[in-house]
Amino acid sequence: MSVIKTEGKERPDTPCVAVCSTTFDDVCRGCGRTVAEVAEWVFMTAEQKDVVWIRILAEGYPRRNT
C-alpha cells in the first residue's frame, strides 16, 4: 500500500481497512466513507480526499473491529 503525505501527515492512499459493510446505511462501518465516496475515491483530487479524511478521522474511522 502506498502512503500519501497531506497536511504534513503521512497516511495510506485509501482509508479502506478491508472491513467493508454498508448493511445498515450508506456509510461503511470499516472506513467511514459513504458508498458514493468509495465509488468516486480513485477520481477524487487530493483536496477532496483530504476533506473526507478529516471527517472520517474526526468520527473515529477507520476502524478494523466494528
All heavy atoms as TSV, in Angstrom:
chain	resi	resn	atom	element	x	y	z
A	1	MET	N	N	0.853	-1.177	0.000
A	1	MET	CA	C	0.000	0.000	0.000
A	1	MET	C	C	0.893	1.233	0.000
A	1	MET	O	O	1.840	1.326	0.746
A	1	MET	CB	C	-0.888	-0.029	1.244
A	1	MET	CG	C	-1.766	1.188	1.358
A	1	MET	SD	S	-2.788	1.256	2.851
A	1	MET	CE	C	-3.735	-0.204	2.689
A	2	SER	N	N	0.566	2.186	-0.818
A	2	SER	CA	C	1.365	3.403	-0.846
A	2	SER	C	C	0.880	4.380	0.217
A	2	SER	O	O	-0.195	4.243	0.760
A	2	SER	CB	C	1.299	4.045	-2.230
A	2	SER	OG	O	-0.018	4.380	-2.549
A	3	VAL	N	N	1.730	5.351	0.497
A	3	VAL	CA	C	1.423	6.328	1.531
A	3	VAL	C	C	1.406	7.709	0.891
A	3	VAL	O	O	2.271	8.045	0.093
A	3	VAL	CB	C	2.474	6.274	2.658
A	3	VAL	CG1	C	2.254	7.371	3.667
A	3	VAL	CG2	C	2.437	4.917	3.329
A	4	ILE	N	N	0.415	8.497	1.241
A	4	ILE	CA	C	0.262	9.849	0.728
A	4	ILE	C	C	0.600	10.826	1.846
A	4	ILE	O	O	0.179	10.638	2.983
A	4	ILE	CB	C	-1.202	10.107	0.275
A	4	ILE	CG1	C	-1.661	9.030	-0.719
A	4	ILE	CG2	C	-1.375	11.492	-0.274
A	4	ILE	CD1	C	-1.027	9.067	-2.055
A	5	LYS	N	N	1.318	11.890	1.521
A	5	LYS	CA	C	1.627	12.904	2.518
A	5	LYS	C	C	0.712	14.097	2.260
A	5	LYS	O	O	0.746	14.697	1.206
A	5	LYS	CB	C	3.089	13.327	2.412
A	5	LYS	CG	C	3.695	13.627	3.731
A	5	LYS	CD	C	5.158	13.857	3.635
A	5	LYS	CE	C	5.650	13.856	5.055
A	5	LYS	NZ	N	7.014	14.029	5.246
A	6	THR	N	N	-0.152	14.388	3.211
A	6	THR	CA	C	-1.051	15.532	3.102
A	6	THR	C	C	-1.049	16.276	4.420
A	6	THR	O	O	-1.002	15.672	5.485
A	6	THR	CB	C	-2.493	15.098	2.760
A	6	THR	OG1	O	-2.928	14.163	3.721
A	6	THR	CG2	C	-2.585	14.502	1.380
A	7	GLU	N	N	-1.085	17.590	4.335
A	7	GLU	CA	C	-1.103	18.440	5.516
A	7	GLU	C	C	0.001	18.062	6.489
A	7	GLU	O	O	-0.178	18.076	7.704
A	7	GLU	CB	C	-2.467	18.379	6.207
A	7	GLU	CG	C	-3.596	18.896	5.347
A	7	GLU	CD	C	-4.940	18.842	6.050
A	7	GLU	OE1	O	-5.002	18.433	7.227
A	7	GLU	OE2	O	-5.919	19.227	5.424
A	8	GLY	N	N	1.177	17.680	5.950
A	8	GLY	CA	C	2.304	17.343	6.798
A	8	GLY	C	C	2.207	15.986	7.469
A	8	GLY	O	O	3.050	15.617	8.269
A	9	LYS	N	N	1.174	15.219	7.175
A	9	LYS	CA	C	0.986	13.915	7.809
A	9	LYS	C	C	1.041	12.832	6.746
A	9	LYS	O	O	0.583	13.024	5.629
A	9	LYS	CB	C	-0.385	13.854	8.493
A	9	LYS	CG	C	-0.586	14.879	9.557
A	9	LYS	CD	C	-2.019	14.810	10.076
A	9	LYS	CE	C	-2.274	15.964	11.026
A	9	LYS	NZ	N	-3.670	16.060	11.392
A	10	GLU	N	N	1.588	11.687	7.110
A	10	GLU	CA	C	1.559	10.548	6.211
A	10	GLU	C	C	0.335	9.713	6.532
A	10	GLU	O	O	0.006	9.481	7.681
A	10	GLU	CB	C	2.813	9.690	6.387
A	10	GLU	CG	C	4.048	10.325	5.809
A	10	GLU	CD	C	5.230	9.388	5.826
A	10	GLU	OE1	O	5.064	8.198	6.166
A	10	GLU	OE2	O	6.323	9.853	5.501
A	11	ARG	N	N	-0.347	9.303	5.481
A	11	ARG	CA	C	-1.486	8.414	5.661
A	11	ARG	C	C	-1.592	7.511	4.444
A	11	ARG	O	O	-1.077	7.847	3.385
A	11	ARG	CB	C	-2.775	9.181	5.911
A	11	ARG	CG	C	-3.160	10.159	4.849
A	11	ARG	CD	C	-4.471	10.839	5.191
A	11	ARG	NE	N	-4.209	12.063	5.898
A	11	ARG	CZ	C	-4.967	13.136	5.829
A	11	ARG	NH1	N	-6.038	13.153	5.119
A	11	ARG	NH2	N	-4.661	14.205	6.487
A	12	PRO	N	N	-2.241	6.365	4.587
A	12	PRO	CA	C	-2.396	5.469	3.442
A	12	PRO	C	C	-3.128	6.175	2.311
A	12	PRO	O	O	-3.851	7.153	2.537
A	12	PRO	CB	C	-3.245	4.324	3.997
A	12	PRO	CG	C	-3.179	4.445	5.471
A	12	PRO	CD	C	-2.892	5.877	5.783
A	13	ASP	N	N	-2.967	5.672	1.097
A	13	ASP	CA	C	-3.634	6.298	-0.043
A	13	ASP	C	C	-5.142	6.083	-0.016
A	13	ASP	O	O	-5.881	6.754	-0.730
A	13	ASP	CB	C	-3.035	5.829	-1.362
A	13	ASP	CG	C	-3.101	4.317	-1.548
A	13	ASP	OD1	O	-3.421	3.600	-0.592
A	13	ASP	OD2	O	-2.823	3.864	-2.664
A	14	THR	N	N	-5.617	5.186	0.825
A	14	THR	CA	C	-7.052	4.962	0.985
A	14	THR	C	C	-7.345	4.627	2.446
A	14	THR	O	O	-6.526	3.983	3.104
A	14	THR	CB	C	-7.557	3.827	0.070
A	14	THR	OG1	O	-8.948	3.596	0.320
A	14	THR	CG2	C	-6.808	2.544	0.313
A	15	PRO	N	N	-8.496	5.028	2.958
A	15	PRO	CA	C	-8.852	4.679	4.333
A	15	PRO	C	C	-9.394	3.252	4.477
A	15	PRO	O	O	-9.687	2.808	5.581
A	15	PRO	CB	C	-9.913	5.701	4.708
A	15	PRO	CG	C	-10.443	6.247	3.440
A	15	PRO	CD	C	-9.394	6.026	2.387
A	16	CYS	N	N	-9.500	2.517	3.392
A	16	CYS	CA	C	-10.053	1.163	3.435
A	16	CYS	C	C	-9.237	0.271	4.366
A	16	CYS	O	O	-8.015	0.245	4.302
A	16	CYS	CB	C	-10.078	0.554	2.043
A	16	CYS	SG	S	-10.801	-1.099	2.022
A	17	VAL	N	N	-9.932	-0.457	5.239
A	17	VAL	CA	C	-9.280	-1.413	6.149
A	17	VAL	C	C	-9.812	-2.832	5.910
A	17	VAL	O	O	-9.661	-3.704	6.757
A	17	VAL	CB	C	-9.459	-1.004	7.635
A	17	VAL	CG1	C	-8.683	0.252	7.939
A	17	VAL	CG2	C	-10.931	-0.859	7.991
A	18	ALA	N	N	-10.442	-3.046	4.757
A	18	ALA	CA	C	-10.966	-4.356	4.353
A	18	ALA	C	C	-12.013	-4.899	5.314
A	18	ALA	O	O	-12.126	-6.097	5.528
A	18	ALA	CB	C	-9.828	-5.352	4.155
A	19	VAL	N	N	-12.765	-4.002	5.927
A	19	VAL	CA	C	-13.918	-4.363	6.752
A	19	VAL	C	C	-15.107	-3.638	6.113
A	19	VAL	O	O	-15.622	-2.670	6.640
A	19	VAL	CB	C	-13.734	-3.922	8.221
A	19	VAL	CG1	C	-14.941	-4.332	9.060
A	19	VAL	CG2	C	-12.469	-4.513	8.810
A	20	CYS	N	N	-15.467	-4.088	4.938
A	20	CYS	CA	C	-16.461	-3.379	4.134
A	20	CYS	C	C	-17.869	-3.821	4.500
A	20	CYS	O	O	-18.201	-4.997	4.388
A	20	CYS	CB	C	-16.212	-3.639	2.657
A	20	CYS	SG	S	-14.529	-3.266	2.169
A	21	SER	N	N	-18.673	-2.881	4.954
A	21	SER	CA	C	-20.054	-3.185	5.270
A	21	SER	C	C	-20.874	-1.917	5.260
A	21	SER	O	O	-20.568	-0.963	5.961
A	21	SER	CB	C	-20.184	-3.837	6.637
A	21	SER	OG	O	-21.545	-4.020	6.948
A	22	THR	N	N	-21.898	-1.930	4.445
A	22	THR	CA	C	-22.873	-0.843	4.428
A	22	THR	C	C	-24.269	-1.428	4.636
A	22	THR	O	O	-25.243	-0.940	4.106
A	22	THR	CB	C	-22.807	-0.062	3.102
A	22	THR	OG1	O	-22.970	-0.986	2.018
A	22	THR	CG2	C	-21.500	0.686	2.949
A	23	THR	N	N	-24.334	-2.471	5.440
A	23	THR	CA	C	-25.584	-3.204	5.661
A	23	THR	C	C	-26.695	-2.332	6.219
A	23	THR	O	O	-27.837	-2.441	5.809
A	23	THR	CB	C	-25.340	-4.391	6.616
A	23	THR	OG1	O	-24.328	-5.216	6.046
A	23	THR	CG2	C	-26.593	-5.197	6.832
A	24	PHE	N	N	-26.377	-1.458	7.165
A	24	PHE	CA	C	-27.423	-0.720	7.872
A	24	PHE	C	C	-27.664	0.682	7.337
A	24	PHE	O	O	-28.692	1.277	7.614
A	24	PHE	CB	C	-27.097	-0.668	9.360
A	24	PHE	CG	C	-26.977	-2.053	9.954
A	24	PHE	CD1	C	-25.743	-2.556	10.322
A	24	PHE	CD2	C	-28.091	-2.864	10.098
A	24	PHE	CE1	C	-25.623	-3.835	10.846
A	24	PHE	CE2	C	-27.985	-4.144	10.619
A	24	PHE	CZ	C	-26.752	-4.630	10.988
A	25	ASP	N	N	-26.721	1.238	6.616
A	25	ASP	CA	C	-26.897	2.553	5.996
A	25	ASP	C	C	-25.883	2.695	4.876
A	25	ASP	O	O	-25.276	1.717	4.467
A	25	ASP	CB	C	-26.770	3.678	7.031
A	25	ASP	CG	C	-25.459	3.652	7.787
A	25	ASP	OD1	O	-24.466	3.107	7.273
A	25	ASP	OD2	O	-25.417	4.177	8.909
A	26	ASP	N	N	-25.679	3.901	4.378
A	26	ASP	CA	C	-24.767	4.061	3.247
A	26	ASP	C	C	-23.356	4.454	3.677
A	26	ASP	O	O	-22.564	4.919	2.877
A	26	ASP	CB	C	-25.329	5.052	2.238
A	26	ASP	CG	C	-25.342	6.482	2.739
A	26	ASP	OD1	O	-25.285	6.695	3.965
A	26	ASP	OD2	O	-25.413	7.401	1.898
A	27	VAL	N	N	-23.006	4.229	4.946
A	27	VAL	CA	C	-21.666	4.524	5.449
A	27	VAL	C	C	-20.972	3.212	5.792
A	27	VAL	O	O	-21.515	2.384	6.523
A	27	VAL	CB	C	-21.718	5.437	6.695
A	27	VAL	CG1	C	-20.328	5.648	7.267
A	27	VAL	CG2	C	-22.346	6.771	6.346
A	28	CYS	N	N	-19.779	3.033	5.271
A	28	CYS	CA	C	-19.018	1.819	5.551
A	28	CYS	C	C	-18.618	1.784	7.020
A	28	CYS	O	O	-18.073	2.749	7.546
A	28	CYS	CB	C	-17.772	1.754	4.664
A	28	CYS	SG	S	-16.762	0.304	4.999
A	29	ARG	N	N	-18.855	0.663	7.672
A	29	ARG	CA	C	-18.515	0.532	9.090
A	29	ARG	C	C	-17.022	0.351	9.311
A	29	ARG	O	O	-16.553	0.449	10.437
A	29	ARG	CB	C	-19.277	-0.642	9.701
A	29	ARG	CG	C	-20.771	-0.388	9.698
A	29	ARG	CD	C	-21.547	-1.445	10.410
A	29	ARG	NE	N	-21.102	-2.797	10.050
A	29	ARG	CZ	C	-21.572	-3.899	10.592
A	29	ARG	NH1	N	-22.493	-3.830	11.511
A	29	ARG	NH2	N	-21.132	-5.078	10.205
A	30	GLY	N	N	-16.263	0.092	8.259
A	30	GLY	CA	C	-14.818	-0.053	8.385
A	30	GLY	C	C	-14.082	1.270	8.207
A	30	GLY	O	O	-13.300	1.679	9.047
A	31	CYS	N	N	-14.348	1.949	7.088
A	31	CYS	CA	C	-13.590	3.163	6.784
A	31	CYS	C	C	-14.346	4.459	7.043
A	31	CYS	O	O	-13.729	5.520	7.117
A	31	CYS	CB	C	-13.095	3.137	5.340
A	31	CYS	SG	S	-14.392	3.341	4.093
A	32	GLY	N	N	-15.656	4.401	7.142
A	32	GLY	CA	C	-16.432	5.598	7.425
A	32	GLY	C	C	-16.835	6.405	6.211
A	32	GLY	O	O	-17.515	7.418	6.334
A	33	ARG	N	N	-16.434	5.952	5.028
A	33	ARG	CA	C	-16.826	6.673	3.817
A	33	ARG	C	C	-18.220	6.266	3.382
A	33	ARG	O	O	-18.681	5.157	3.656
A	33	ARG	CB	C	-15.857	6.380	2.672
A	33	ARG	CG	C	-14.470	6.921	2.897
A	33	ARG	CD	C	-13.544	6.559	1.763
A	33	ARG	NE	N	-13.302	5.118	1.752
A	33	ARG	CZ	C	-12.691	4.463	0.764
A	33	ARG	NH1	N	-12.268	5.110	-0.300
A	33	ARG	NH2	N	-12.501	3.160	0.832
A	34	THR	N	N	-18.878	7.166	2.673
A	34	THR	CA	C	-20.172	6.829	2.098
A	34	THR	C	C	-19.956	5.944	0.881
A	34	THR	O	O	-18.843	5.861	0.336
A	34	THR	CB	C	-20.947	8.087	1.662
A	34	THR	OG1	O	-20.226	8.712	0.588
A	34	THR	CG2	C	-21.147	9.058	2.810
A	35	VAL	N	N	-21.020	5.300	0.430
A	35	VAL	CA	C	-20.948	4.466	-0.765
A	35	VAL	C	C	-20.450	5.301	-1.947
A	35	VAL	O	O	-19.593	4.859	-2.715
A	35	VAL	CB	C	-22.324	3.831	-1.070
A	35	VAL	CG1	C	-22.321	3.134	-2.413
A	35	VAL	CG2	C	-22.728	2.872	0.037
A	36	ALA	N	N	-20.942	6.519	-2.074
A	36	ALA	CA	C	-20.527	7.400	-3.168
A	36	ALA	C	C	-19.044	7.749	-3.068
A	36	ALA	O	O	-18.333	7.772	-4.080
A	36	ALA	CB	C	-21.373	8.665	-3.178
A	37	GLU	N	N	-18.563	8.015	-1.857
A	37	GLU	CA	C	-17.145	8.340	-1.675
A	37	GLU	C	C	-16.249	7.163	-2.030
A	37	GLU	O	O	-15.197	7.342	-2.652
A	37	GLU	CB	C	-16.878	8.790	-0.237
A	37	GLU	CG	C	-17.454	10.145	0.069
A	37	GLU	CD	C	-17.474	10.482	1.540
A	37	GLU	OE1	O	-17.377	9.568	2.400
A	37	GLU	OE2	O	-17.596	11.677	1.845
A	38	VAL	N	N	-16.663	5.960	-1.670
A	38	VAL	CA	C	-15.888	4.763	-2.023
A	38	VAL	C	C	-15.831	4.627	-3.542
A	38	VAL	O	O	-14.764	4.400	-4.123
A	38	VAL	CB	C	-16.488	3.494	-1.379
A	38	VAL	CG1	C	-15.832	2.236	-1.918
A	38	VAL	CG2	C	-16.378	3.555	0.139
A	39	ALA	N	N	-16.970	4.798	-4.196
A	39	ALA	CA	C	-17.035	4.637	-5.647
A	39	ALA	C	C	-16.223	5.702	-6.387
A	39	ALA	O	O	-15.626	5.423	-7.427
A	39	ALA	CB	C	-18.491	4.688	-6.109
A	40	GLU	N	N	-16.179	6.909	-5.851
A	40	GLU	CA	C	-15.501	8.018	-6.520
A	40	GLU	C	C	-14.058	8.216	-6.081
A	40	GLU	O	O	-13.348	9.053	-6.640
A	40	GLU	CB	C	-16.282	9.315	-6.278
A	40	GLU	CG	C	-17.653	9.339	-6.924
A	40	GLU	CD	C	-17.561	9.301	-8.448
A	40	GLU	OE1	O	-16.682	9.985	-9.012
A	40	GLU	OE2	O	-18.361	8.585	-9.064
A	41	TRP	N	N	-13.589	7.471	-5.072
A	41	TRP	CA	C	-12.283	7.719	-4.458
A	41	TRP	C	C	-11.157	7.856	-5.476
A	41	TRP	O	O	-10.344	8.761	-5.397
A	41	TRP	CB	C	-11.964	6.616	-3.451
A	41	TRP	CG	C	-10.777	6.941	-2.616
A	41	TRP	CD1	C	-9.510	6.453	-2.771
A	41	TRP	CD2	C	-10.726	7.837	-1.505
A	41	TRP	NE1	N	-8.682	6.977	-1.807
A	41	TRP	CE2	C	-9.416	7.841	-1.017
A	41	TRP	CE3	C	-11.670	8.638	-0.868
A	41	TRP	CZ2	C	-9.012	8.606	0.065
A	41	TRP	CZ3	C	-11.269	9.391	0.210
A	41	TRP	CH2	C	-9.962	9.381	0.668
A	42	VAL	N	N	-11.075	6.953	-6.429
A	42	VAL	CA	C	-9.965	6.975	-7.391
A	42	VAL	C	C	-10.019	8.181	-8.320
A	42	VAL	O	O	-9.019	8.515	-8.956
A	42	VAL	CB	C	-9.881	5.670	-8.215
A	42	VAL	CG1	C	-9.574	4.491	-7.318
A	42	VAL	CG2	C	-11.139	5.446	-9.018
A	43	PHE	N	N	-11.158	8.841	-8.396
A	43	PHE	CA	C	-11.310	10.007	-9.266
A	43	PHE	C	C	-11.189	11.324	-8.501
A	43	PHE	O	O	-11.174	12.395	-9.101
A	43	PHE	CB	C	-12.671	9.966	-9.979
A	43	PHE	CG	C	-12.870	8.693	-10.760
A	43	PHE	CD1	C	-13.761	7.728	-10.323
A	43	PHE	CD2	C	-12.140	8.445	-11.917
A	43	PHE	CE1	C	-13.941	6.547	-11.038
A	43	PHE	CE2	C	-12.302	7.270	-12.631
A	43	PHE	CZ	C	-13.209	6.312	-12.191
A	44	MET	N	N	-11.138	11.268	-7.170
A	44	MET	CA	C	-11.085	12.480	-6.342
A	44	MET	C	C	-9.711	13.135	-6.407
A	44	MET	O	O	-8.687	12.456	-6.527
A	44	MET	CB	C	-11.394	12.153	-4.881
A	44	MET	CG	C	-12.812	11.820	-4.593
A	44	MET	SD	S	-12.977	11.521	-2.807
A	44	MET	CE	C	-14.728	11.336	-2.679
A	45	THR	N	N	-9.702	14.453	-6.265
A	45	THR	CA	C	-8.446	15.182	-6.149
A	45	THR	C	C	-7.903	14.996	-4.733
A	45	THR	O	O	-8.623	14.550	-3.828
A	45	THR	CB	C	-8.658	16.684	-6.389
A	45	THR	OG1	O	-9.492	17.200	-5.338
A	45	THR	CG2	C	-9.288	16.966	-7.747
A	46	ALA	N	N	-6.650	15.353	-4.544
A	46	ALA	CA	C	-6.048	15.263	-3.213
A	46	ALA	C	C	-6.821	16.118	-2.216
A	46	ALA	O	O	-7.018	15.718	-1.063
A	46	ALA	CB	C	-4.585	15.691	-3.259
A	47	GLU	N	N	-7.298	17.262	-2.653
A	47	GLU	CA	C	-8.056	18.154	-1.768
A	47	GLU	C	C	-9.388	17.523	-1.370
A	47	GLU	O	O	-9.804	17.618	-0.211
A	47	GLU	CB	C	-8.298	19.511	-2.434
A	47	GLU	CG	C	-7.034	20.324	-2.644
A	47	GLU	CD	C	-6.211	19.889	-3.870
A	47	GLU	OE1	O	-6.737	19.151	-4.748
A	47	GLU	OE2	O	-5.032	20.265	-3.937
A	48	GLN	N	N	-10.059	16.880	-2.306
A	48	GLN	CA	C	-11.328	16.216	-1.991
A	48	GLN	C	C	-11.101	15.056	-1.020
A	48	GLN	O	O	-11.885	14.856	-0.098
A	48	GLN	CB	C	-11.988	15.702	-3.272
A	48	GLN	CG	C	-12.506	16.807	-4.166
A	48	GLN	CD	C	-12.919	16.290	-5.530
A	48	GLN	OE1	O	-12.242	15.461	-6.136
A	48	GLN	NE2	N	-14.057	16.794	-6.015
A	49	LYS	N	N	-10.013	14.311	-1.226
A	49	LYS	CA	C	-9.692	13.214	-0.324
A	49	LYS	C	C	-9.380	13.745	1.074
A	49	LYS	O	O	-9.771	13.143	2.072
A	49	LYS	CB	C	-8.517	12.399	-0.860
A	49	LYS	CG	C	-8.872	11.586	-2.084
A	49	LYS	CD	C	-7.671	10.831	-2.606
A	49	LYS	CE	C	-8.031	10.024	-3.835
A	49	LYS	NZ	N	-6.870	9.277	-4.358
A	50	ASP	N	N	-8.673	14.879	1.142
A	50	ASP	CA	C	-8.366	15.481	2.445
A	50	ASP	C	C	-9.637	15.793	3.220
A	50	ASP	O	O	-9.710	15.559	4.424
A	50	ASP	CB	C	-7.553	16.766	2.282
A	50	ASP	CG	C	-6.081	16.511	2.026
A	50	ASP	OD1	O	-5.613	15.380	2.272
A	50	ASP	OD2	O	-5.404	17.454	1.592
A	51	VAL	N	N	-10.648	16.313	2.542
A	51	VAL	CA	C	-11.917	16.634	3.200
A	51	VAL	C	C	-12.530	15.375	3.795
A	51	VAL	O	O	-12.990	15.373	4.939
A	51	VAL	CB	C	-12.891	17.315	2.209
A	51	VAL	CG1	C	-14.293	17.418	2.789
A	51	VAL	CG2	C	-12.373	18.679	1.797
A	52	VAL	N	N	-12.516	14.295	3.038
A	52	VAL	CA	C	-13.065	13.026	3.522
A	52	VAL	C	C	-12.230	12.503	4.690
A	52	VAL	O	O	-12.777	12.101	5.718
A	52	VAL	CB	C	-13.134	11.974	2.389
A	52	VAL	CG1	C	-13.587	10.624	2.931
A	52	VAL	CG2	C	-14.062	12.449	1.278
A	53	TRP	N	N	-10.892	12.524	4.547
A	53	TRP	CA	C	-10.019	12.066	5.623
A	53	TRP	C	C	-10.275	12.822	6.921
A	53	TRP	O	O	-10.362	12.226	7.993
A	53	TRP	CB	C	-8.548	12.216	5.229
A	53	TRP	CG	C	-7.950	11.026	4.554
A	53	TRP	CD1	C	-7.596	10.923	3.239
A	53	TRP	CD2	C	-7.614	9.769	5.141
A	53	TRP	NE1	N	-7.063	9.679	2.984
A	53	TRP	CE2	C	-7.055	8.960	4.146
A	53	TRP	CE3	C	-7.727	9.254	6.436
A	53	TRP	CZ2	C	-6.616	7.659	4.390
A	53	TRP	CZ3	C	-7.288	7.966	6.681
A	53	TRP	CH2	C	-6.742	7.183	5.670
A	54	ILE	N	N	-10.377	14.134	6.832
A	54	ILE	CA	C	-10.603	14.953	8.033
A	54	ILE	C	C	-11.900	14.537	8.718
A	54	ILE	O	O	-11.952	14.352	9.928
A	54	ILE	CB	C	-10.597	16.451	7.670
A	54	ILE	CG1	C	-9.169	16.872	7.295
A	54	ILE	CG2	C	-11.141	17.299	8.810
A	54	ILE	CD1	C	-9.078	18.209	6.599
A	55	ARG	N	N	-12.965	14.349	7.928
A	55	ARG	CA	C	-14.258	13.963	8.502
A	55	ARG	C	C	-14.210	12.583	9.134
A	55	ARG	O	O	-14.641	12.399	10.282
A	55	ARG	CB	C	-15.356	14.000	7.437
A	55	ARG	CG	C	-16.744	13.777	8.036
A	55	ARG	CD	C	-17.829	13.491	7.026
A	55	ARG	NE	N	-17.781	12.082	6.669
A	55	ARG	CZ	C	-17.485	11.601	5.477
A	55	ARG	NH1	N	-17.211	12.402	4.479
A	55	ARG	NH2	N	-17.456	10.303	5.245
A	56	ILE	N	N	-13.672	11.600	8.420
A	56	ILE	CA	C	-13.709	10.242	8.963
A	56	ILE	C	C	-12.797	10.095	10.178
A	56	ILE	O	O	-13.143	9.373	11.109
A	56	ILE	CB	C	-13.432	9.165	7.888
A	56	ILE	CG1	C	-12.024	9.266	7.325
A	56	ILE	CG2	C	-14.490	9.207	6.802
A	56	ILE	CD1	C	-11.651	8.154	6.356
A	57	LEU	N	N	-11.658	10.762	10.186
A	57	LEU	CA	C	-10.796	10.712	11.369
A	57	LEU	C	C	-11.482	11.347	12.578
A	57	LEU	O	O	-11.397	10.819	13.694
A	57	LEU	CB	C	-9.458	11.393	11.089
A	57	LEU	CG	C	-8.532	10.647	10.110
A	57	LEU	CD1	C	-7.336	11.509	9.749
A	57	LEU	CD2	C	-8.104	9.301	10.678
A	58	ALA	N	N	-12.201	12.449	12.357
A	58	ALA	CA	C	-12.939	13.102	13.443
A	58	ALA	C	C	-14.047	12.201	13.986
A	58	ALA	O	O	-14.399	12.280	15.168
A	58	ALA	CB	C	-13.519	14.428	12.961
A	59	GLU	N	N	-14.579	11.335	13.125
A	59	GLU	CA	C	-15.655	10.431	13.529
A	59	GLU	C	C	-15.122	9.091	14.085
A	59	GLU	O	O	-15.892	8.191	14.389
A	59	GLU	CB	C	-16.579	10.162	12.343
A	59	GLU	CG	C	-17.330	11.405	11.905
A	59	GLU	CD	C	-18.136	11.203	10.629
A	59	GLU	OE1	O	-18.032	10.137	9.977
A	59	GLU	OE2	O	-18.862	12.140	10.262
A	60	GLY	N	N	-13.801	8.959	14.190
A	60	GLY	CA	C	-13.225	7.758	14.771
A	60	GLY	C	C	-12.928	6.633	13.794
A	60	GLY	O	O	-12.700	5.495	14.203
A	61	TYR	N	N	-12.949	6.926	12.538
A	61	TYR	CA	C	-12.610	5.939	11.500
A	61	TYR	C	C	-11.197	6.205	11.030
A	61	TYR	O	O	-10.659	7.260	11.285
A	61	TYR	CB	C	-13.566	6.090	10.311
A	61	TYR	CG	C	-14.984	5.705	10.598
A	61	TYR	CD1	C	-15.916	6.667	10.924
A	61	TYR	CD2	C	-15.392	4.379	10.522
A	61	TYR	CE1	C	-17.242	6.320	11.180
A	61	TYR	CE2	C	-16.704	4.032	10.770
A	61	TYR	CZ	C	-17.625	5.003	11.096
A	61	TYR	OH	O	-18.920	4.664	11.350
A	62	PRO	N	N	-10.603	5.279	10.298
A	62	PRO	CA	C	-11.060	3.913	10.035
A	62	PRO	C	C	-10.886	3.018	11.254
A	62	PRO	O	O	-10.051	3.286	12.104
A	62	PRO	CB	C	-10.157	3.449	8.885
A	62	PRO	CG	C	-9.000	4.361	8.863
A	62	PRO	CD	C	-9.385	5.611	9.589
A	63	ARG	N	N	-11.697	1.977	11.318
A	63	ARG	CA	C	-11.607	1.028	12.424
A	63	ARG	C	C	-11.742	-0.392	11.903
A	63	ARG	O	O	-12.572	-0.672	11.048
A	63	ARG	CB	C	-12.646	1.310	13.503
A	63	ARG	CG	C	-14.006	1.714	13.020
A	63	ARG	CD	C	-14.910	2.007	14.196
A	63	ARG	NE	N	-15.354	3.382	14.158
A	63	ARG	CZ	C	-16.557	3.785	14.507
A	63	ARG	NH1	N	-17.417	2.936	14.959
A	63	ARG	NH2	N	-16.881	5.047	14.441
A	64	ARG	N	N	-10.943	-1.242	12.428
A	64	ARG	CA	C	-10.940	-2.643	11.995
A	64	ARG	C	C	-11.982	-3.482	12.724
A	64	ARG	O	O	-12.589	-4.349	12.143
A	64	ARG	CB	C	-9.565	-3.267	12.194
A	64	ARG	CG	C	-8.567	-2.770	11.219
A	64	ARG	CD	C	-7.366	-3.698	11.168
A	64	ARG	NE	N	-6.430	-3.249	10.153
A	64	ARG	CZ	C	-6.537	-3.525	8.872
A	64	ARG	NH1	N	-7.522	-4.251	8.427
A	64	ARG	NH2	N	-5.648	-3.084	8.010
A	65	ASN	N	N	-12.157	-3.264	14.007
A	65	ASN	CA	C	-13.089	-4.082	14.789
A	65	ASN	C	C	-14.385	-3.322	15.016
A	65	ASN	O	O	-14.508	-2.556	15.945
A	65	ASN	CB	C	-12.459	-4.459	16.132
A	65	ASN	CG	C	-11.203	-5.269	15.959
A	65	ASN	OD1	O	-11.139	-6.115	15.071
A	65	ASN	ND2	N	-10.202	-5.003	16.769
A	66	THR	N	N	-15.363	-3.554	14.154
A	66	THR	CA	C	-16.648	-2.877	14.284
A	66	THR	C	C	-17.755	-3.859	14.566
A	66	THR	O	O	-17.646	-5.017	14.276
A	66	THR	CB	C	-16.982	-2.073	13.023
A	66	THR	OG1	O	-16.981	-2.952	11.901
A	66	THR	CG2	C	-15.991	-0.945	12.822
